[in-house]
Structures are given as C-alpha cells and as structure tokens.
Amino acid sequence: MNKTWLIIQREYSSRVKNKRFLLITILMPLLMVGFIVGSAYLSSTGTEQRKIAVIDPNGFFKGHLKNSQQLEFSFPNDVDTSNYKQKGYSDVLILPKFEGNQKVDYILRSKKSMGMMLQESITNKINSAIEDQMLQEAGIHQDILDSIHKSSQFAELKAYEDKGKSSKESNAALASGIGYASGFLIYLTMFIYGSMVMRGVMEEKTNRIAEVIISSVKPFELMMGKIIGIGAVGLTQFLLWIILITSLSSVALGLLPADIQHQVSSLHQNNGQFTTGMLQASESAQRIYNIQHTLATANWTLIISCFIFYFLGGFLFYAALFAAVGSVVNEDPQDAQSLMFPITMPIIFSYVITNVVIQNPNTPMAFWASMIPFSSPMVMMARIAYGVPSTVPYWELALSMLILIAGFIFTTWLSGKIYRTGILLYGKKVTWKEMFKWAFMKA
C-alpha cells in the first residue's frame, strides 16, 4: 500500500506542477464565461434579416401579417417574381386565394435559401392572419382582437417540487442546463483522463521504464497508482474551476453600480416584487435577480457531491479499461485506436442517451441507463438535476452508486489481470480475444 501511495504522489505532483495544467486550469473558466457571453452576443447579432414582398390576392393580409426582428413584410404593387431583387427585397411571397377551409400551398421565391425556422415562422404568421380574419368575419373587431392578444399574455408557469408537507420551486430549464453541462464534462473527462492513463502506461512500457518499476512494485499496484493519481489531478482541476468561477461571479457582481446592487437586494427581500420606492427598477437588476433566483432553486450541495462521486466512479470504471489497453500496446498507435473502440463506443452511446434522458427523466430507459455502470455517471447526473427524491428516489440513487462501485471493482480486477501479463509483453499484436483469456485464466 505504501508503494501504491508513492506512485499516486508521483503521478499527481508531476502533472499538477506542469505549466500546461496550471494554464488550462486558469484559462478554462475564462473560456467558459467567454463562450457563454459570445454565444449570447452571436445569437442576438448574428440573426438573418429578410425583407419580403407579399403578393396578396385576398386583400386582408396587410396589417395582419406581423413583422418580427428577422422578418419584414411589405405589400408593394409593382413587385413580382422577375424584379423583386432589383426592388430591394430578399424574397417574394405569393399567397393563393384562400377560400373556405381547404388546405392550399403558398410559394416563397428567393435568391438565397431560407432557413427552416424562418419558414416555420412565416407559416405560423400566415395561419395567425387567417385566424384573425375568420374571427373578424364572425363579428369580432380587430381592436378587440389586438387587445385580447396583448392582455392575455400574463400567465407564467412556476413549478414546485413537493417534499412531504413542504414544497420547493423547481426550474426545468435550469435542470436541463445542469444535466447537459455535467453530462458533457463527465463525457469529456472520461476521454481526456482515460486517454492520459493509457498514454502514461504506453510510454512506460515502450521506454522500458515499467520493467524497472515492476522489479520493486507489483503490476496491480502500479496500475492503481496511475489511475488514482491521474483521477486526483482531474478532481483537483474541477474543484479549482468551481472556486474560480464562483470567485469571478462574486467579483463581477461587486463591480456593478451601487444602485443596481441595491435594486437586486430589494428584489430578493421582496420575492421579486417592486416596493413603493422602487417602481422603476432597471431591466438589468431584474435580469440579475431572475438569474440568481433561478440558480437558487437547485440543490447545489447535492448536485456537486453527486457530480464528484459520479466523476470519480465513471473515471475509475473506464480508466482501468484504458490502462489495460495501454499495457498491451507496443509502438503502433493504430493498435491503440482499434483496441480503444470497444471502450469509447459505450461512452459516446451514453452521452447520446443522456441527451434523450434530459428531456424525459422518468422513462424506463432513463432508469436502466442510470443503473448500468457504463452509462450511469452521465445519465444519473441528468436525472439528479431534476430533483431528489422527486425524480430520483433515494433508493435509486443508492442502488446506482452501489452498482457503479461494484462495476469499478470488477473492471479493476479484470484489467489488473490483463495489465499483469500485457505490461511485460513485447513484439506481439494483441487482440481482445487474447485479453479476455488473460483476464479469466487462473492465476
């Protein structure tokens, strides 16, 4: 055990003291914040603007076909399919004569193809205009229609998670975001740190360093030392990211103008309602309050604790397999790629399942995928974000953790037997069939 601890210390310190580790650890939170801000900026400024000329034989679409940020409708009399581009329009919309309820097609002519979302938006606007016209024909005036449309948009859904006699506000959008983020991080780190374990084993084998180390350390102790040491590096990096992101957020809030900070504080004290002396709270203050209020609906203590467990459990489960592959590879990188395929495919497939489970966390597939050790690290984190014990009962969480621990013990035992034989085997191309023979042969 003392020798394993020395290997863990060596693997951990050699990587943590590396300049690349420090650079990535510091830059990653900044890149994440920049990515979020950049995505929001691009989504607001990178939208396509279309100016559409409408040919309307019906005569009632003008005034009913509503403009939007991306779509501007005009009803010129001198525009057709031959000259709309010269007249300054990007598209020409030719509406048929709508008579009765029979389904008809409209034609959109463009020099450049229009995206699917914009086409759906035009369809919805046309159907809304037809609906308004039919209501007017039924005796409802346009002013009344507009008043009803405007005044009816006051309902806002708030979901609550029941916990015995009490309840707590929940947020599906936040749960989806947490599920996507945690699933992607675990997916990414399984590849990064799992491959790091494999490369470390391959380098020691090809450089013949392993022969020297094994003269004083058992192969199983060497494998475990490398796995735990590199896993500790990953955990350290995650904890530093959490601390840095939290600190950056606190600093950013502290740099806000004093009046906005006061407004945000007042909104928190009054559950988001404006007080008499704060009738003109700024949009920025309201937005900051909404973000903070939404984040407060999540049980971060449980989520972070479970994330650490499933990150470590998933890493240990797969890292043992990566170490086994590294021990049988000689100097040909193509051998490593072919042997990695059966390991990487379950990781990729688990991430695909996670994206489905985020939308439907209570299906039988979600339950079984959160129990199987190959997929449970990612899938269970997607379900936990929706609430414990409302979505994930305590017995499901405990059972998933126990099965993952048992899975890690099994893959470690299996990989240890492969590692013991493969680390000293040179000059032979090994297949998975031979590796299974080594794994299950009697010692």
N, C-alpha and C positions, 0 to 999 in steps of 0.2 A: 504493500500500500504506500509506503514511503517513497518507493521508486516511481510509482504512478504519479504521486503528488509532485515530484521533481519534474517529470515530463510535462505535467499540466502547467507548472510555473514557467518552464522554458517556452512552451508554445504560446502562453498568454503574454508574457513580457516581451518576447521577440516581436510580436505583432502589434501590441499596444504602443510600444516605443517607436514603431515605424512612423516616419513622417507622413506617409500616404494615409495611414489610419487617422492621424490627427487632422489632416487636411480634409478628408471625407467627412469626419465627424463634425467638423465645424461648418463646412460648406453645405452639407445636406439640408439642415434646417433652413438655411438661407435660400437654397434652391427650391425647397418645397414651398416656402412662402412666396417666392418669386413666381413659381409655376401657377399657384392659385391666383395671385394678382394678375399675372399675364393672361391666364385663361379668361378671367372675368373681363379684362380690358379687350381682348380679341373678340370675345363673344358680343361685346357692345359696339365695337367699332368695325368689326370685320363682316358685318352683315351686307348682303347684296340688296341694292336698291333697284326696283323695276318700275318704270313708268309705262302704264298700259293704256292703249287707246281702245275704247269699247264701242263696238258696233251693235246697237240695240234696237231691233225691230219692235220690241214690246212697248217701249216708251216709259216704263216705270222704274228702271234700274237706276237712273240718275237720281242721286240723293239717298238711295237705299243701299248702294254698293259702297260699303265703308272703306275709307283709306286706312292704312296702317303704317308703321315705321318703315316697312320694306316695300309696300305696295301702294302705288298712287294711281287711281283710276281717273281717266278723262273721257269726255264724250264729244269729240270733235266731229264736225260734219264733213270735212274734206279729207279724211284719212281712210285708206283701205289697205289691202294686203300688198299693194305694189309700192306704196310711198310712205308707210309708217316709219321706216328707219330715217328717211330724209326729213320727216316732220319732228324728229326728236324723241320718238317713242321706242322703247326696247321690245315691246310686244304689241300685238293686236288681238283683242279678244272678240270673237264673233259669236254672239248669242243667237240661238234659234228662236223661233216664235213659240213661246210656252203656252200651250193650250190644254186645259184640263190637268189630269194627274199623270199623264203618260210620260214615261222616262225618255228623256232626249239627251243628246250629246251637244256640248259646246266645243268650239275649236279655238285653240290658242296658237297663234303663229309667232315664231321668234327666230331671230338670227342666231341666238345662243340658247342652249338648252336650259330649262328652268329646273331647279331642284325639287325633289318630291314634296318637301314640307311646304314650299310656296304654292305648289299645285294644289295640295290639300287645302291650304288656306283659302285659295280662290274659290274652290268648290264650296267650302263652308260659307263663304261670304255670299255666293250666288244663292245658295239654299236659304240663307237667312233673309236675303232680299225678297225672295219668292214668298217666304213665310209672312213677312211684313205686309206684302201686297195682298195676300189672301186674307189676312186679318183686317186690313182696311176695307176690302170688299165685303167683309162680314159686318162692317159698321163701326170698327174701332179706328179712331182718328190717329194720324201719325204722331201728333204731340203727346197723346196719351200713351202710345206705344213707347216712345222715347223716354217718357217719364217713368213708366213701369220698368223698362230695361235698366235705367240708372238707379232707381230706388230699390230694386230687388237684389242688388249685389251687396248685401250686408251680412250674409251668413258666413261664418268662419268656423271650420271644424276644429275642435280640440279633443284629442283622445286621452283617456285616462286608463291607467293600469290599476286594477283592483288588487289590493293586498289585505285580505281579511276585511276588517271594518273600515280600513282607510284606503285611499286611492292616491295615485301619483300621476301627474301629467306625463305623457309619453309623446314621442315625435317619430313618425315613420321615416321621414326624410333623413333625420339625424341617424337613426338606426341603420338605414341603408348606407349612409356615408361611412359610418364606423365599420360596417360589415365589409364594404368594398376596400377600405383602407387597410384594415387588419388582415383581411384575406390576401391582399396583394403583397403586403410586407412579408407575411409568412411565406408566400409563394416565392418571392424574390430571394429571401434569405436562405431558403432551402437550397436553391440553386447556387447562390454565391458561396455560402459557408460549406455546403456539402461538397461543392467542387473544390473548395480550398482544402478540405480534408483529403480528398482524393489526390490532388496535385502534391500535397505535402508527403503523402505516402509514396507516390510515384517517384518524387525527387530523391527521397531517402533510399529507395530501392535501386534506382538507376545509378546513383552515385556511390552505392555500396556502403552508405553510412549505416543502413539498417543492420548489416551484418555485425558491425562493431557494437551497436546499441544492444542487439539481441544477445550478445555474449554475456551481458550483465542484467538484462531485463527480459522478462517473458514477453512473447509476441502480443498476448492479450493485454498485458499492462501497457505496452507501447501504444496499441490501438486506442485503448480507453483514455490514455493520457492526451493523445492528439485530439480526440473527439471532444472531451470535456474542456480542454484548454481553448480550442477554437470556438466552442459554444459560449464560453465565458467572454470571449472577445466580442461576439455578436450581442450578448446581453448587455455588456458594458456600453457598447455603441448605442443601443436602443435607450438605455437609461439616460445617457448623456443627451440624446436627441430630445427626450421628454423634458429634461431640465432646461435645455437651451430654448426650446420652443415656448415653454411656459415663461421663461425669463424675458424672451423677446416680446411676447404678448403683453406682459406687465409693463415693460419699458414703453412700448408703443402706446398703451392706454395712458401712461403717465405724461406723455408728450402732447396729449390732446389739450385744447384750450380749456381753461378753468370753467367757463360757462357750460360747455358740453359735458364735462365731467359731473358738474352739479346737476344737470338735467338727467343724466343717466342714473345718478344716485337717487334722485327724486322718483324716477320711474320705477326703480327697484323697490323703494319704500312703499309705493302706492300700487304695486302689482300691474305696472304698465299704464296706469291711468294718469291723466294730466291733473295736477292740482289747480286751484284757483289762480295761484300766482304764476302758473307755468302753462298758460293756454297756448303759447306759441313755441312749444318745444321743437327743436330743429329736427329735420329729417335724419341727419347724421346721428343724433342722440337716440332717436327711435330705432334706427338700424342697429346701433351698437347694443342697445338694450335687448332687441329681439335675438341677436346672436348669442349674447350671454345667457338670456333666459332659456333659449333652446338647448345650449350646451349643458345648462344646469339640470335638464330633465334626465340626463344619462347618469347611471351609477358608475362613475369613473373608477372608484376603488375596485369594484368587482371586475370591470372590463379590463383594467390594466393588470390586475392579478391573474385573471384568466389568460390574457394575452401572453404574459411571461411564461405561464405554465405550458400553454399550447405551443408557443415558440420553441421552448426548450424540449418539450416532448416530441414535437414534429422534427426538430433538428436531430435529436438523438436517434429517433427511429430511422431517419433516412441517412444520417451521417455514417452510421455503422455499415450500411449497404455501400455507400460511396467509398468507405475505407476498404471494404472487401474487394471492390473493383480495382482500386488503386494498387492493391497488393499483388494482383495477378498480371498487371500491365507492365510490359518491358519498356521499349523506347518508341513504339509506334503509336502515335496519337489516334490513328484510326481504330485501333483495338479498343482504346478507351471509349471512343464515341459509340461503337457498336455495343459494348458491354453496358454503357450508361443508359441505353434506350429503354430497357425494361424498368429502370428506376425513374427516369424522367417522365415517362408517359403517365403513371399514376398521379404525379404532381400536377401536370398540365390538366389532366382529366378532372382532378379535384377542384382546380380553380374554375373550370367551366361549370361544374356542379354548384360551386359557391355562388356564382353569378345568378343561377336559377333560384337557389335557396333564399337569396336576399329578397327576392320578390314574393316567395312563398315559403315562409319559415316553418310551417306547421304540417307539411305533407309527409307521408310515409317515407318518401325518398330522402327528405331532409333529416328525418330521424335516423335512418340506417346509415346515411353518409356521415352523420355526426358521431356514429359509434365505431365505424371501421377505422382503424388506425391510419390507413393510407390517406384518408380524406378528412378525418375528424379535426385536425388542427385548424384548417381553413373553414370548414363548414360550420363547426360548432361556434367559432367566433362570430360568424354571420348571424347565427341564431341568438347568441347571448346578447347581442346589441339590442334585440327587441324586448328583452326583459327576462329576469329570473325572479320568481318562478312562474311568471305568467305564460311565457312562451316556452321556456326550458325549465321543467320541474327540477327540483334539487336532485332527485334520484337519477334523472337522465344525465345531469352534469357529472354526478359522482361516478356513474357507470361508464361514461365516456372517458373520464380521467383514468379510471382503473384499467380499462381495456387498452388505452394508449400506453400506460406504464407497462402492462404485460406485453404489449407489442414491441416496445423498446427493448425489454429484457430478452424477448425471443430473437429479434433481429441482431442484437449484440452477441448472443450465444451463437447464432448461425454464422454471422460474419467473423466472429472470433476464430472459428474452426477453419474457415476459408483463409483468413488472414495468416494463421499459423503456418499453413502449407504454402500459400502463394508468395509470401514476402521473401522467401529464400529460393524461389523457383525462377530460373533464368533461361532465356533462349527458346521458350515454348509458347505457342499461341494457345491460350486457354479459352474454353467455351463455357457457357452457363451450365451445360450438362455436367462437365467435369467439376465445376464449382459446387454443384449440388451433391455430387458424390463425396467430395471432401467434407461438406457440411454435415452429412448424415452418416459418415463412416465412424465406426467405433474407434475411440482413442486408444 
